[in-house]
Amino acid sequence: QHLSAKDFLQPSEEKVGAFTRIIEAMGFTGPLKYSRWKIKVAALRMYTCCVEKTDYEEFFNRCQMPDTLNSWFLVAQLHVWMCLVRMKQEGRTGKYMCRYIVHCMWEDVEQRGKVMGINSVVLKEDLRSMVENFYAALFGYDEGILSDDHVLAAALWRNLFNRNCEDPRHLELLVEYVRKQVQHLDALSGEDLLLTGEVSWRPLVESNARSILKPLSPVYNDEGL
């Protein structure tokens, strides 16, 4: 059986002093586990893994998505969201890394738009729309991963497919994909992720997707049985 998403989405507890709480309430960042430079490099690497290690052509073909900048962004933001889910478990340092991952994403999207020759006014409007959709997608995906497959499928239908998916098999495929990827990321070392940002992705389609899921931990009674 799948592990409950709540079993691995809880952020790690981290004691924070009064001074750190005050300066962070003012909008500054307090002391982190590692230097900000290392975290930013790791964040850039993690974002790069989202865009370079994902087979976008397979997503477009199997999910019947148009090959456009917006389709690329919708697939990229799904993978970025899964990384954010994982890094939020690493306390304040992980949350700081999340902010820079998102920063890298917007810089990349803007640069890709310029390379494609999109008019600056149109690109600015597109970016504004993408920002709004991104944060709406984060909320929907968070709700979906903490709920059952029906809620997650609805979030994918609204955000990844833009409410345009007539084949339920596509939704079923993506629900399975997200579930296995989140558990796969959860199995990776938090220390390694903070220092390197290196992540890998399971294939969209594989013969035995459930083979990567971690078994449920045994439960013992008072006698140890």
Backbone as CSV, one residue per row, in Angstrom:
resi,resn,N_x,N_y,N_z,CA_x,CA_y,CA_z,C_x,C_y,C_z
1,GLN,0.830,-1.195,0.000,0.000,0.000,0.000,0.866,1.248,0.000
2,HIS,0.272,2.329,-0.543,0.997,3.595,-0.518,1.132,4.089,0.907
3,LEU,2.250,4.706,1.217,2.364,5.423,2.478,1.460,6.633,2.426
4,SER,0.853,6.985,3.546,0.074,8.204,3.593,0.986,9.391,3.330
5,ALA,0.526,10.320,2.482,1.357,11.488,2.173,1.704,12.269,3.432
6,LYS,0.809,12.237,4.431,1.067,12.977,5.656,2.259,12.403,6.413
7,ASP,2.632,11.134,6.092,3.759,10.513,6.774,5.074,11.146,6.376
8,PHE,5.135,11.790,5.204,6.426,12.313,4.770,6.379,13.758,4.301
9,LEU,5.263,14.443,4.546,5.200,15.851,4.159,5.332,16.782,5.351
10,GLN,5.490,16.224,6.547,5.631,17.090,7.703,7.027,17.690,7.742
11,PRO,7.165,18.998,7.882,8.492,19.616,7.949,9.215,19.207,9.218
12,SER,10.525,19.130,9.128,11.318,18.758,10.286,11.269,19.866,11.332
13,GLU,11.260,19.458,12.602,11.241,20.433,13.684,12.609,21.091,13.804
14,GLU,12.618,22.374,14.036,13.885,23.090,14.142,13.729,24.198,15.167
15,LYS,14.558,24.173,16.189,14.485,25.184,17.235,15.076,26.497,16.711
16,VAL,14.336,27.570,16.896,14.767,28.880,16.421,14.727,29.847,17.595
17,GLY,15.814,30.611,17.762,15.884,31.571,18.852,15.011,32.780,18.619
18,ALA,14.831,33.563,19.692,13.967,34.743,19.621,14.502,35.766,18.627
19,PHE,15.822,35.959,18.598,16.408,36.946,17.685,16.160,36.547,16.233
20,THR,16.341,35.242,15.931,16.104,34.762,14.564,14.649,34.971,14.169
21,ARG,13.733,34.715,15.084,12.315,34.909,14.780,12.011,36.381,14.500
22,ILE,12.671,37.263,15.238,12.427,38.696,15.044,12.921,39.166,13.681
23,ILE,14.164,38.803,13.327,14.709,39.293,12.058,13.986,38.657,10.871
24,GLU,13.503,37.400,11.033,12.768,36.784,9.927,11.376,37.392,9.808
25,ALA,10.798,37.835,10.925,9.510,38.527,10.864,9.646,39.858,10.139
26,MET,10.874,40.412,10.143,11.138,41.680,9.445,11.474,41.462,7.974
27,GLY,11.496,40.208,7.534,11.753,39.925,6.125,13.167,39.506,5.806
28,PHE,14.016,39.377,6.824,15.395,38.945,6.610,15.506,37.439,6.877
29,THR,16.625,36.878,6.458,16.867,35.460,6.674,17.894,35.275,7.786
30,GLY,17.536,34.466,8.759,18.443,34.203,9.872,19.519,33.207,9.496
31,PRO,20.325,32.789,10.453,21.404,31.818,10.197,20.846,30.515,9.630
32,LEU,21.549,29.956,8.655,21.137,28.711,8.014,22.164,27.622,8.290
33,LYS,21.771,26.404,8.001,22.632,25.252,8.280,23.893,25.285,7.437
34,TYR,23.766,25.747,6.196,24.903,25.861,5.286,24.955,27.287,4.735
35,SER,26.042,27.639,4.109,26.177,28.993,3.565,25.141,29.220,2.464
36,ARG,24.701,30.472,2.346,23.710,30.808,1.325,24.228,30.511,-0.069
37,TRP,25.504,30.694,-0.291,26.076,30.424,-1.610,25.922,28.950,-1.981
38,LYS,26.225,28.056,-1.042,26.085,26.617,-1.311,24.629,26.261,-1.580
39,ILE,23.734,26.858,-0.809,22.314,26.549,-0.975,21.814,27.041,-2.330
40,LYS,22.261,28.223,-2.746,21.832,28.746,-4.040,22.355,27.895,-5.192
41,VAL,23.589,27.431,-5.073,24.142,26.553,-6.110,23.355,25.250,-6.165
42,ALA,23.027,24.695,-4.987,22.251,23.459,-4.942,20.849,23.682,-5.509
43,ALA,20.257,24.844,-5.226,18.929,25.150,-5.742,18.937,25.241,-7.266
44,LEU,19.959,25.882,-7.815,20.080,25.977,-9.266,20.235,24.594,-9.882
45,ARG,21.024,23.747,-9.228,21.213,22.387,-9.734,19.905,21.601,-9.678
46,MET,19.148,21.774,-8.601,17.879,21.050,-8.479,16.901,21.503,-9.551
47,TYR,16.840,22.815,-9.797,15.960,23.294,-10.858,16.416,22.758,-12.212
48,THR,17.732,22.742,-12.428,18.271,22.212,-13.685,17.854,20.759,-13.876
49,CYS,17.829,19.983,-12.791,17.394,18.587,-12.880,15.925,18.494,-13.286
50,CYS,15.132,19.489,-12.885,13.719,19.495,-13.252,13.529,19.677,-14.750
51,VAL,14.385,20.478,-15.368,14.190,20.804,-16.785,15.047,19.959,-17.730
52,GLU,16.163,19.421,-17.233,17.049,18.663,-18.113,16.880,17.155,-17.994
53,LYS,16.333,16.682,-16.880,16.187,15.243,-16.684,14.748,14.765,-16.880
54,THR,13.904,15.637,-17.394,12.513,15.284,-17.660,12.314,15.133,-19.159
55,ASP,11.662,14.047,-19.563,11.413,13.791,-20.971,10.126,14.506,-21.384
56,TYR,10.255,15.752,-21.805,9.077,16.543,-22.139,8.352,15.996,-23.354
57,GLU,9.097,15.481,-24.305,8.462,14.942,-25.512,7.537,13.787,-25.160
58,GLU,7.965,12.957,-24.218,7.116,11.840,-23.796,5.841,12.354,-23.119
59,PHE,5.978,13.381,-22.294,4.794,13.966,-21.659,3.833,14.494,-22.712
60,PHE,4.365,15.239,-23.691,3.506,15.823,-24.717,2.789,14.733,-25.516
61,ASN,3.520,13.669,-25.863,2.938,12.612,-26.685,1.906,11.789,-25.917
62,ARG,2.275,11.346,-24.739,1.386,10.459,-23.979,0.170,11.197,-23.427
63,CYS,0.344,12.466,-23.102,-0.762,13.236,-22.523,-1.448,14.132,-23.543
64,GLN,-1.017,14.023,-24.805,-1.616,14.783,-25.905,-1.642,16.283,-25.591
65,MET,-0.474,16.788,-25.214,-0.321,18.206,-24.915,0.362,18.888,-26.090
66,PRO,-0.014,20.121,-26.423,0.652,20.835,-27.521,2.094,21.171,-27.135
67,ASP,2.967,21.152,-28.121,4.382,21.447,-27.884,4.583,22.956,-27.890
68,THR,4.297,23.584,-26.753,4.401,25.035,-26.633,5.175,25.384,-25.366
69,LEU,5.523,26.678,-25.252,6.211,27.146,-24.053,5.334,26.936,-22.823
70,ASN,4.037,27.164,-22.963,3.146,27.004,-21.815,3.072,25.549,-21.377
71,SER,3.021,24.612,-22.338,2.998,23.187,-21.987,4.295,22.790,-21.285
72,TRP,5.404,23.294,-21.805,6.688,23.023,-21.152,6.659,23.527,-19.720
73,PHE,6.129,24.745,-19.515,6.083,25.328,-18.184,5.205,24.509,-17.246
74,LEU,4.075,23.998,-17.738,3.167,23.230,-16.888,3.826,21.942,-16.407
75,VAL,4.595,21.300,-17.279,5.305,20.078,-16.873,6.450,20.435,-15.926
76,ALA,7.169,21.531,-16.235,8.281,21.945,-15.382,7.794,22.306,-13.989
77,GLN,6.679,23.046,-13.905,6.201,23.475,-12.596,5.737,22.288,-11.751
78,LEU,5.260,21.225,-12.384,4.891,20.018,-11.634,6.111,19.425,-10.951
79,HIS,7.233,19.367,-11.664,8.459,18.820,-11.091,9.073,19.771,-10.059
80,VAL,8.978,21.067,-10.326,9.447,22.038,-9.330,8.643,21.897,-8.048
81,TRP,7.332,21.755,-8.182,6.487,21.592,-6.990,6.901,20.363,-6.185
82,MET,7.193,19.257,-6.853,7.589,18.048,-6.123,8.901,18.276,-5.372
83,CYS,9.810,19.050,-5.970,11.055,19.389,-5.269,10.770,20.284,-4.063
84,LEU,9.846,21.218,-4.215,9.499,22.093,-3.097,8.906,21.293,-1.946
85,VAL,8.056,20.332,-2.281,7.470,19.465,-1.255,8.572,18.770,-0.461
86,ARG,9.570,18.275,-1.185,10.655,17.544,-0.506,11.513,18.479,0.335
87,MET,11.871,19.632,-0.193,12.799,20.497,0.518,12.166,21.188,1.716
88,LYS,10.857,21.341,1.726,10.196,21.936,2.886,10.333,21.062,4.125
89,GLN,10.711,19.812,3.923,10.942,18.919,5.057,12.266,19.217,5.755
90,GLU,13.126,20.010,5.123,14.469,20.253,5.655,14.567,21.555,6.443
91,GLY,13.487,21.920,7.108,13.522,23.072,8.000,13.718,24.397,7.281
92,ARG,14.271,25.364,7.998,14.441,26.717,7.471,15.394,26.741,6.285
93,THR,16.440,25.926,6.333,17.391,25.887,5.220,16.713,25.378,3.955
94,GLY,15.890,24.361,4.098,15.168,23.828,2.950,14.184,24.829,2.379
95,LYS,13.514,25.582,3.263,12.567,26.588,2.788,13.285,27.728,2.055
96,TYR,14.476,28.088,2.538,15.271,29.112,1.843,15.649,28.611,0.452
97,MET,15.995,27.348,0.362,16.346,26.761,-0.925,15.135,26.773,-1.864
98,CYS,13.944,26.549,-1.308,12.727,26.575,-2.121,12.549,27.927,-2.804
99,ARG,12.808,28.999,-2.064,12.644,30.336,-2.633,13.567,30.536,-3.828
100,TYR,14.786,30.020,-3.742,15.731,30.226,-4.831,15.437,29.302,-6.018
101,ILE,14.878,28.127,-5.752,14.447,27.249,-6.851,13.400,27.972,-7.697
102,VAL,12.430,28.592,-7.032,11.383,29.326,-7.744,11.982,30.516,-8.481
103,HIS,12.945,31.192,-7.858,13.626,32.318,-8.512,14.306,31.849,-9.807
104,CYS,14.986,30.713,-9.745,15.648,30.162,-10.945,14.633,29.852,-12.032
105,MET,13.476,29.346,-11.625,12.441,28.987,-12.597,11.966,30.212,-13.370
106,TRP,11.669,31.309,-12.657,11.161,32.495,-13.358,12.213,33.110,-14.260
107,GLU,13.464,33.092,-13.842,14.525,33.606,-14.709,14.635,32.772,-15.985
108,ASP,14.500,31.467,-15.833,14.611,30.570,-16.987,13.435,30.762,-17.936
109,VAL,12.230,30.860,-17.388,11.047,31.048,-18.230,11.161,32.340,-19.035
110,GLU,11.586,33.416,-18.377,11.730,34.694,-19.079,12.783,34.604,-20.177
111,GLN,13.897,33.949,-19.893,14.963,33.823,-20.884,14.503,32.987,-22.076
112,ARG,13.771,31.907,-21.798,13.278,31.065,-22.898,12.307,31.849,-23.781
113,GLY,11.479,32.662,-23.150,10.545,33.472,-23.924,11.265,34.446,-24.845
114,LYS,12.340,35.052,-24.353,13.116,35.986,-25.173,13.790,35.261,-26.334
115,VAL,14.344,34.067,-26.049,15.002,33.288,-27.108,14.012,32.905,-28.193
116,MET,12.765,32.625,-27.796,11.732,32.251,-28.768,11.216,33.451,-29.551
117,GLY,11.673,34.656,-29.181,11.274,35.841,-29.912,9.906,36.382,-29.542
118,ILE,9.408,36.040,-28.357,8.104,36.536,-27.926,8.215,38.029,-27.615
119,ASN,7.260,38.785,-28.109,7.230,40.231,-27.885,7.300,40.528,-26.388
120,SER,8.065,41.550,-26.011,8.299,41.851,-24.592,7.003,42.134,-23.839
121,VAL,6.066,42.844,-24.498,4.789,43.144,-23.841,3.994,41.860,-23.632
122,VAL,3.950,41.030,-24.672,3.226,39.763,-24.575,3.878,38.856,-23.541
123,LEU,5.210,38.824,-23.524,5.930,37.984,-22.573,5.643,38.426,-21.141
124,LYS,5.597,39.729,-20.924,5.299,40.237,-19.581,3.914,39.809,-19.136
125,GLU,2.942,39.874,-20.045,1.582,39.448,-19.713,1.533,37.941,-19.466
126,ASP,2.275,37.179,-20.292,2.320,35.724,-20.108,2.933,35.356,-18.760
127,LEU,3.996,36.063,-18.374,4.655,35.788,-17.094,3.719,36.095,-15.927
128,ARG,2.967,37.171,-16.041,2.022,37.519,-14.982,0.979,36.411,-14.828
129,SER,0.494,35.904,-15.957,-0.491,34.826,-15.925,0.122,33.537,-15.366
130,MET,1.378,33.257,-15.740,2.057,32.070,-15.240,2.263,32.117,-13.730
131,VAL,2.600,33.310,-13.223,2.800,33.463,-11.781,1.506,33.143,-11.037
132,GLU,0.391,33.697,-11.518,-0.897,33.441,-10.878,-1.239,31.951,-10.933
133,ASN,-1.033,31.346,-12.099,-1.352,29.924,-12.244,-0.432,29.056,-11.405
134,PHE,0.821,29.483,-11.268,1.794,28.698,-10.510,1.372,28.561,-9.046
135,TYR,1.027,29.676,-8.422,0.673,29.618,-7.012,-0.678,28.942,-6.786
136,ALA,-1.571,29.053,-7.768,-2.823,28.306,-7.685,-2.549,26.808,-7.805
137,ALA,-1.607,26.456,-8.692,-1.247,25.047,-8.865,-0.606,24.487,-7.608
138,LEU,0.261,25.255,-6.958,0.893,24.792,-5.724,-0.156,24.438,-4.681
139,PHE,-1.140,25.298,-4.543,-2.198,25.046,-3.563,-2.967,23.774,-3.925
140,GLY,-3.317,23.634,-5.211,-4.071,22.466,-5.641,-3.291,21.169,-5.507
141,TYR,-2.022,21.199,-5.879,-1.195,20.003,-5.772,-0.958,19.619,-4.306
142,ASP,-0.746,20.624,-3.456,-0.566,20.333,-2.031,-1.800,19.638,-1.466
143,GLU,-2.950,20.159,-1.823,-4.197,19.547,-1.355,-4.338,18.132,-1.906
144,GLY,-3.960,17.959,-3.173,-4.095,16.650,-3.797,-3.192,15.601,-3.192
145,ILE,-1.921,15.964,-2.917,-0.973,14.978,-2.408,-1.329,14.563,-0.985
146,LEU,-2.036,15.431,-0.264,-2.452,15.118,1.106,-3.817,14.457,1.157
147,SER,-4.439,14.292,-0.010,-5.776,13.703,-0.065,-5.728,12.407,-0.872
148,ASP,-6.874,11.973,-1.342,-6.906,10.737,-2.114,-6.636,11.027,-3.590
149,ASP,-6.622,9.969,-4.389,-6.276,10.103,-5.802,-7.297,10.934,-6.577
150,HIS,-8.543,10.953,-6.128,-9.545,11.755,-6.832,-9.210,13.244,-6.744
151,VAL,-8.781,13.695,-5.569,-8.447,15.105,-5.385,-7.182,15.455,-6.170
152,LEU,-6.200,14.558,-6.157,-4.971,14.800,-6.911,-5.261,14.814,-8.414
153,ALA,-6.113,13.897,-8.875,-6.473,13.868,-10.295,-7.170,15.164,-10.706
154,ALA,-8.024,15.685,-9.839,-8.718,16.946,-10.139,-7.718,18.097,-10.242
155,ALA,-6.706,18.096,-9.351,-5.684,19.153,-9.399,-4.877,19.068,-10.688
156,LEU,-4.539,17.870,-11.105,-3.801,17.689,-12.352,-4.655,18.084,-13.562
157,TRP,-5.922,17.750,-13.506,-6.829,18.104,-14.607,-6.922,19.617,-14.754
158,ARG,-7.005,20.325,-13.622,-7.131,21.784,-13.679,-5.826,22.451,-14.092
159,ASN,-4.712,21.984,-13.552,-3.455,22.719,-13.683,-2.546,22.208,-14.793
160,LEU,-2.352,20.901,-14.874,-1.459,20.376,-15.908,-2.153,20.306,-17.261
161,PHE,-3.420,19.872,-17.262,-4.151,19.691,-18.512,-5.017,20.893,-18.882
162,ASN,-5.010,21.946,-18.052,-5.815,23.133,-18.350,-7.286,22.793,-18.587
163,ARG,-7.801,21.851,-17.790,-9.199,21.411,-17.876,-9.529,20.811,-19.240
164,ASN,-8.522,20.305,-19.917,-8.729,19.760,-21.263,-8.116,18.369,-21.347
165,CYS,-8.791,17.408,-20.746,-8.334,16.016,-20.788,-9.561,15.122,-20.807
166,GLU,-9.790,14.475,-21.938,-10.975,13.636,-22.092,-10.689,12.162,-21.852
167,ASP,-9.429,11.805,-21.719,-9.060,10.405,-21.513,-8.649,10.205,-20.056
168,PRO,-9.456,9.494,-19.261,-9.119,9.301,-17.842,-7.823,8.538,-17.630
169,ARG,-7.379,7.809,-18.669,-6.120,7.065,-18.529,-4.934,8.014,-18.389
170,HIS,-5.028,9.188,-19.000,-3.954,10.168,-18.864,-3.865,10.673,-17.418
171,LEU,-5.011,10.920,-16.815,-5.029,11.345,-15.422,-4.514,10.241,-14.506
172,GLU,-4.933,9.018,-14.783,-4.475,7.888,-13.967,-2.954,7.752,-14.044
173,LEU,-2.407,7.915,-15.238,-0.961,7.827,-15.432,-0.240,8.906,-14.631
174,LEU,-0.749,10.136,-14.663,-0.081,11.236,-13.967,-0.236,11.134,-12.451
175,VAL,-1.368,10.636,-11.979,-1.538,10.432,-10.535,-0.515,9.430,-10.030
176,GLU,-0.368,8.334,-10.739,0.630,7.322,-10.359,2.035,7.907,-10.424
177,TYR,2.286,8.716,-11.446,3.606,9.330,-11.611,3.951,10.232,-10.431
178,VAL,3.015,11.085,-10.043,3.270,12.007,-8.933,3.475,11.237,-7.634
179,ARG,2.624,10.254,-7.371,2.741,9.493,-6.121,4.107,8.816,-6.012
180,LYS,4.543,8.185,-7.092,5.809,7.459,-7.011,6.995,8.421,-6.950
181,GLN,6.882,9.583,-7.626,7.991,10.532,-7.591,8.155,11.145,-6.202
182,VAL,7.048,11.488,-5.555,7.133,12.090,-4.225,7.759,11.111,-3.246
183,GLN,7.387,9.851,-3.336,7.990,8.852,-2.452,9.445,8.596,-2.810
184,HIS,9.761,8.659,-4.097,11.152,8.499,-4.525,12.011,9.629,-3.972
185,LEU,11.539,10.862,-4.066,12.285,11.996,-3.533,12.409,11.916,-2.018
186,ASP,11.361,11.416,-1.378,11.385,11.307,0.075,12.478,10.356,0.551
187,ALA,12.839,9.383,-0.287,13.866,8.413,0.092,15.280,8.969,-0.052
188,LEU,15.438,10.129,-0.695,16.760,10.710,-0.890,17.221,11.432,0.377
189,SER,18.511,11.453,0.591,19.087,12.088,1.775,18.884,13.600,1.751
190,GLY,18.334,14.136,2.845,18.146,15.577,2.938,19.451,16.334,2.909
191,GLU,20.485,15.791,3.562,21.793,16.446,3.568,22.357,16.541,2.159
192,ASP,22.249,15.452,1.398,22.758,15.456,0.027,21.996,16.456,-0.842
193,LEU,20.689,16.523,-0.642,19.891,17.452,-1.443,20.251,18.900,-1.143
194,LEU,20.484,19.213,0.125,20.845,20.581,0.498,22.218,20.973,-0.032
195,LEU,23.116,20.005,-0.115,24.493,20.312,-0.527,24.712,20.208,-2.036
196,THR,23.968,19.321,-2.700,24.205,19.103,-4.130,23.011,19.488,-5.006
197,GLY,21.800,19.336,-4.487,20.612,19.606,-5.294,20.354,18.571,-6.366
198,GLU,21.107,17.496,-6.347,21.002,16.472,-7.397,19.793,15.566,-7.144
199,VAL,18.864,15.541,-8.094,17.712,14.655,-7.997,17.575,13.875,-9.298
200,SER,16.954,12.731,-9.203,16.658,11.913,-10.378,15.155,11.684,-10.422
201,TRP,14.658,11.275,-11.578,13.224,11.079,-11.750,12.946,9.672,-12.254
202,ARG,11.890,9.078,-11.752,11.442,7.796,-12.292,10.819,8.042,-13.668
203,PRO,10.862,7.053,-14.562,10.242,7.224,-15.885,8.741,7.457,-15.763
204,LEU,8.184,8.131,-16.752,6.744,8.344,-16.760,6.004,7.010,-16.805
205,VAL,6.514,6.095,-17.600,5.922,4.760,-17.702,7.013,3.739,-17.419
206,GLU,6.754,2.823,-16.508,7.700,1.749,-16.221,6.927,0.490,-15.899
207,SER,7.583,-0.645,-16.073,6.896,-1.925,-15.961,6.412,-2.220,-14.555
208,ASN,7.153,-1.777,-13.545,6.777,-2.081,-12.166,6.953,-0.844,-11.309
209,ALA,6.024,0.090,-11.450,6.151,1.368,-10.752,6.098,1.198,-9.242
210,ARG,5.340,0.212,-8.752,5.180,0.053,-7.314,6.438,-0.494,-6.657
211,SER,7.406,-0.955,-7.464,8.608,-1.533,-6.890,9.435,-0.518,-6.121
212,ILE,9.249,0.779,-6.384,10.059,1.788,-5.699,9.417,2.260,-4.407
213,LEU,8.159,1.887,-4.173,7.478,2.378,-2.992,8.010,1.692,-1.751
214,LYS,8.254,2.467,-0.719,8.789,1.901,0.505,7.696,1.121,1.239
215,PRO,8.018,-0.050,1.779,6.996,-0.806,2.507,6.609,-0.102,3.788
216,LEU,5.413,-0.391,4.262,4.971,0.170,5.516,5.813,-0.359,6.652
217,SER,6.125,0.484,7.600,6.906,0.056,8.759,6.062,-0.891,9.611
218,PRO,6.677,-1.944,10.180,5.905,-2.866,11.017,5.446,-2.192,12.297
219,VAL,4.330,-2.627,12.804,3.781,-2.120,14.057,3.825,-3.236,15.082
220,TYR,4.412,-2.963,16.237,4.568,-3.989,17.268,3.658,-3.699,18.445
221,ASN,3.249,-4.778,19.115,2.466,-4.583,20.331,3.391,-4.492,21.540
222,ASP,2.841,-4.463,22.734,3.632,-4.270,23.945,4.631,-5.397,24.174
223,GLU,4.327,-6.581,23.609,5.238,-7.721,23.794,6.322,-7.760,22.722
224,GLY,6.317,-6.793,21.818,7.313,-6.772,20.762,6.987,-7.688,19.611
225,LEU,5.724,-8.119,19.496,5.302,-9.025,18.415,4.478,-8.275,17.384
